[in-house]
Amino acid sequence: MKRAEVFEFFRRLAEANPHPETELESGNTYQLLVAVVLSAQATDAGVNKATRRLFAEVKTPEQMLALGEEGLRQHIKTIGLFNAKAKNVIALSQTLVDQHGGEVPAERDALEQLAGVGRKTANVVMNVAFGAETFAVDTHIFRVGNRTGLAKGKTPLAVELKLDKAVPQPFRLHAHHWLILHGRYICKARKPECWRCPVEDLCAFRPKTPPPATKTAKPSIRAAG
């Protein structure tokens, strides 16, 4: 995709949604970190449902440690891989208390040293909490980047690096949110809704998915009297 096309691609997404936000619910940076860790291989809606009661009770890593692993499991047992995630959240909370004064660090290296935190999670926290121009490549962004031709790559890191190189200002801060939401609601995995896509003419995907056929009522057949 050419530079002018990339600019127009994001201009249209920005016009449709000027202030995109993560759909994960949180009240502070620590809760955001926990929510992102819990969201691995789970839906944001499912995580939000589990964390509403949890976050009413737990707002700091110290409070999470007081709750304990078993208490945390009871809150998040509806989320996939909840046993492993509970261990990670308790471990990362302990590290925050022991090494960071209970605060979430803003640096990628420090974030990736926390249990359960990989590059994607670190990128989300850096972007949402600290305003860093990072590109957290999840399955939606990986698909959209390759399908549209915006940023082709065989790995999430390859797509991330291409996005970092290609996305211009003033779109860099919110680019990954626009792409996630676009992939979640329009450029869907099984059947992209090309007929209502604002960047359809800039996209390399072929063939375009047609709109669903409108069902018409069959005429009634009356027996001759």
C-alpha positions as CSV (number, residue, x, y, z in Angstrom):
1,M,0.0,0.0,0.0
2,K,1.4,3.4,-1.0
3,R,2.0,6.2,1.5
4,A,-0.9,8.3,0.3
5,E,-3.2,5.2,0.6
6,V,-2.0,4.4,4.1
7,F,-2.7,8.0,5.1
8,E,-6.2,7.9,3.6
9,F,-6.8,4.4,5.2
10,F,-6.3,5.8,8.7
11,R,-8.0,9.2,7.9
12,R,-11.2,7.3,7.1
13,L,-11.0,5.1,10.2
14,A,-10.3,8.2,12.3
15,E,-13.2,10.0,10.8
16,A,-15.6,7.2,11.6
17,N,-14.3,6.9,15.2
18,P,-12.3,10.0,16.3
19,H,-11.6,8.8,19.8
20,P,-11.1,5.0,19.9
21,E,-10.6,3.3,23.2
22,T,-9.8,-0.2,24.5
23,E,-12.9,-2.2,25.3
24,L,-11.3,-3.6,28.4
25,E,-12.6,-2.0,31.5
26,S,-10.2,-0.7,34.2
27,G,-9.9,2.1,36.7
28,N,-6.1,2.5,36.8
29,T,-2.9,1.3,35.2
30,Y,-2.5,-1.8,37.4
31,Q,-6.1,-2.9,36.6
32,L,-5.4,-2.4,33.0
33,L,-2.3,-4.6,33.1
34,V,-4.3,-7.3,34.9
35,A,-7.1,-7.1,32.4
36,V,-4.8,-7.4,29.4
37,V,-3.1,-10.4,30.9
38,L,-6.5,-12.0,31.5
39,S,-7.6,-11.2,27.9
40,A,-5.2,-13.6,26.3
41,Q,-7.2,-16.1,24.3
42,A,-10.4,-14.6,25.8
43,T,-12.9,-12.0,24.7
44,D,-12.9,-8.5,26.1
45,A,-16.5,-8.9,27.0
46,G,-15.8,-12.1,28.9
47,V,-12.9,-10.4,30.8
48,N,-15.0,-7.4,31.7
49,K,-17.7,-9.6,33.1
50,A,-15.3,-11.3,35.4
51,T,-13.3,-8.3,36.5
52,R,-16.1,-5.9,37.4
53,R,-16.5,-7.5,40.8
54,L,-12.8,-8.2,41.1
55,F,-11.8,-4.5,40.4
56,A,-14.4,-3.2,42.9
57,E,-12.4,-5.1,45.5
58,V,-8.8,-5.0,44.1
59,K,-7.2,-1.8,42.9
60,T,-3.5,-2.3,43.8
61,P,-1.0,-5.2,43.6
62,E,-0.9,-5.2,47.4
63,Q,-4.7,-5.8,47.5
64,M,-4.3,-8.6,44.9
65,L,-1.7,-10.3,47.0
66,A,-4.1,-10.0,50.0
67,L,-6.9,-11.6,47.9
68,G,-4.5,-14.5,47.1
69,E,-4.4,-17.0,44.2
70,E,-7.5,-19.0,45.3
71,G,-9.5,-15.9,45.8
72,L,-8.5,-14.6,42.4
73,R,-9.4,-17.9,40.8
74,Q,-12.9,-17.6,42.1
75,H,-13.3,-14.2,40.4
76,I,-11.9,-15.3,37.0
77,K,-13.0,-18.9,36.7
78,T,-15.2,-18.1,33.7
79,I,-12.2,-17.0,31.7
80,G,-10.1,-19.5,29.7
81,L,-6.8,-20.7,31.2
82,F,-7.9,-19.1,34.5
83,N,-5.6,-21.3,36.6
84,A,-2.4,-20.2,34.8
85,K,-3.6,-16.6,34.6
86,A,-4.2,-16.5,38.4
87,K,-0.7,-17.7,39.0
88,N,0.7,-15.1,36.6
89,V,-1.3,-12.2,38.1
90,I,-0.2,-13.1,41.6
91,A,3.4,-13.4,40.5
92,L,3.4,-10.1,38.6
93,S,1.8,-8.4,41.5
94,Q,4.5,-9.6,43.8
95,T,7.2,-8.4,41.4
96,L,5.5,-5.0,41.2
97,V,5.6,-4.7,45.0
98,D,9.1,-6.0,45.4
99,Q,10.8,-4.3,42.5
100,H,8.7,-1.3,41.4
101,G,7.2,0.1,44.6
102,G,3.8,-1.2,43.6
103,E,3.7,0.8,40.4
104,V,3.4,-0.5,36.8
105,P,6.6,0.4,34.9
106,A,6.3,2.3,31.6
107,E,9.3,0.6,29.9
108,R,8.9,-2.4,27.6
109,D,11.8,-4.4,29.0
110,A,10.5,-4.0,32.6
111,L,7.0,-4.9,31.6
112,E,8.1,-8.0,29.7
113,Q,9.9,-9.2,32.9
114,L,6.5,-9.6,34.6
115,A,4.8,-13.0,34.6
116,G,2.3,-13.4,31.8
117,V,3.4,-10.3,30.0
118,G,4.6,-10.6,26.5
119,R,5.3,-8.0,23.8
120,K,1.7,-7.5,22.8
121,T,0.6,-7.0,26.4
122,A,3.5,-4.6,27.0
123,N,2.5,-2.7,23.9
124,V,-1.1,-2.3,25.0
125,V,-0.1,-1.0,28.5
126,M,2.5,1.4,27.1
127,N,0.0,2.8,24.6
128,V,-3.1,3.0,26.7
129,A,-1.6,3.9,30.0
130,F,1.5,5.9,29.0
131,G,0.7,7.3,25.5
132,A,3.4,5.4,23.7
133,E,3.1,5.0,19.9
134,T,3.1,1.2,20.0
135,F,1.4,-1.3,17.9
136,A,-0.1,-4.3,19.8
137,V,-0.6,-7.0,17.2
138,D,-3.3,-9.4,18.1
139,T,-5.2,-11.8,15.9
140,H,-7.4,-9.0,14.5
141,I,-4.5,-6.7,13.6
142,F,-2.5,-9.6,12.2
143,R,-5.4,-10.5,9.9
144,V,-6.2,-6.9,8.9
145,G,-2.6,-6.1,8.2
146,N,-2.1,-9.1,5.9
147,R,-5.6,-9.1,4.3
148,T,-5.6,-5.4,3.4
149,G,-2.0,-5.2,2.3
150,L,-1.4,-2.5,4.9
151,A,1.3,-4.5,6.7
152,K,2.1,-8.0,5.5
153,G,4.1,-10.4,7.7
154,K,4.3,-14.0,8.7
155,T,4.6,-13.2,12.4
156,P,3.0,-10.7,14.7
157,L,6.4,-9.0,15.2
158,A,6.9,-8.7,11.4
159,V,3.5,-7.0,11.1
160,E,4.2,-4.8,14.1
161,L,7.5,-3.6,12.7
162,K,5.9,-2.8,9.3
163,L,3.1,-0.9,11.0
164,D,5.6,1.1,13.0
165,K,7.4,2.0,9.7
166,A,4.2,2.7,7.7
167,V,1.7,4.5,9.9
168,P,2.1,8.3,9.7
169,Q,1.2,11.0,12.1
170,P,-1.3,12.0,13.3
171,F,-2.6,8.4,13.5
172,R,0.2,6.6,15.3
173,L,-1.2,6.8,18.8
174,H,-4.6,5.3,18.1
175,A,-3.7,3.2,15.0
176,H,-3.8,-0.2,16.8
177,H,-7.2,0.5,18.3
178,W,-8.6,1.5,14.9
179,L,-7.3,-1.8,13.4
180,I,-8.5,-4.0,16.3
181,L,-12.0,-2.5,16.1
182,H,-12.0,-2.7,12.3
183,G,-11.0,-6.4,12.5
184,R,-13.5,-7.2,15.3
185,Y,-16.6,-5.6,13.8
186,I,-16.0,-5.3,10.0
187,C,-13.0,-7.1,8.7
188,K,-14.1,-10.3,10.4
189,A,-12.1,-13.6,10.1
190,R,-14.6,-15.8,8.4
191,K,-16.6,-13.3,6.4
192,P,-15.4,-9.7,6.2
193,E,-18.3,-7.3,5.7
194,C,-16.7,-5.5,2.7
195,W,-20.0,-3.9,1.6
196,R,-19.9,-1.6,4.7
197,C,-16.2,-1.1,4.9
198,P,-15.0,2.5,4.8
199,V,-11.6,1.5,3.2
200,E,-12.9,-1.2,0.8
201,D,-11.4,0.6,-2.2
202,L,-8.0,0.8,-0.6
203,C,-7.9,-2.9,0.4
204,A,-6.1,-5.7,-1.5
205,F,-8.5,-8.4,-0.4
206,R,-10.1,-10.2,-3.3
207,P,-12.8,-11.1,-4.0
208,K,-14.8,-8.6,-2.0
209,T,-17.5,-10.2,0.1
210,P,-21.0,-9.2,-1.3
211,P,-23.8,-8.0,1.0
212,P,-26.1,-10.7,2.2
213,A,-29.0,-11.5,-0.1
214,T,-32.2,-9.9,1.0
215,K,-34.8,-12.6,1.7
216,T,-38.1,-12.0,0.0
217,A,-41.2,-13.7,1.0
218,K,-42.3,-16.4,-1.3
219,P,-45.6,-15.7,-3.0
220,S,-48.4,-17.8,-1.6
221,I,-49.8,-20.4,-3.9
222,R,-53.6,-20.7,-3.8
223,A,-55.3,-23.7,-5.2
224,A,-57.7,-22.9,-8.0
225,G,-61.2,-22.7,-6.8
